[in-house]
Amino acid sequence: MELSRICFDYELICEEIRLILVSIENEQFEKNIGYHGTGDPQRERDLNHVKELFSMVNDKHFSKEFHRKL
């Protein structure tokens, strides 16, 4: 198999996984379940909670594109 075909297939799979994760995250938000369980993304947060969330996003995506400095 050519490298270009492998790269193309990889991108397709990444997009499928991304869509699955979006649906899971939306379901967690709608049903008020999941890691945080509050269901309200606009709620007040203290600085430690914000740092924890940024850390989780950085770990989840592990990409310079998503890396956030505090």
Secondary structure, 3 states (H helix, E strand, C coil): CCHHHHHHHHHHHHHHHHHHHHHHHHHHHHHCCCCCCCCCCCCCCCHHHHHHHHHHHHHHHCCCCCCCCC
